[in-house]
């Protein structure tokens, strides 16, 4: 029988993975809220988690659901402003991935985006990606492959367009 680690150790071990998943699903906004909500929910449920459970996959599943909650909540709340800014604010990403890549990933269809994030960012096997997304392993593998193929086709063009001087 395997004994469970203290929850603080779980946060230290898997916090970066959960942050990468939240950042990939949400872009630069609301990442901290989703990360915090993930670990608050996990902390409540951790005592009932079986000792032999895959903690990383469990946390990624919670992060997936919390990211969906954040997106839904953002769509429901109004953002009052006195003036509309002329330009969008630059994302506040210091050590994160290339903003162009994040933008390209967020333009993928939802199933492809989630499959790419869970497999390539979180490092989960396709079997666990399928369990999170609610489909077969082959469907998860296909969605991830299609997402990567789309990124290979569109991402270089996205960065080239931004770098052009017109």
Helices and strands as residue ranges (DSSP letters): H 7-26, H 31-45, G 46-48, H 55-76, H 99-106, H 110-116, I 117-121, H 126-133, H 137-163
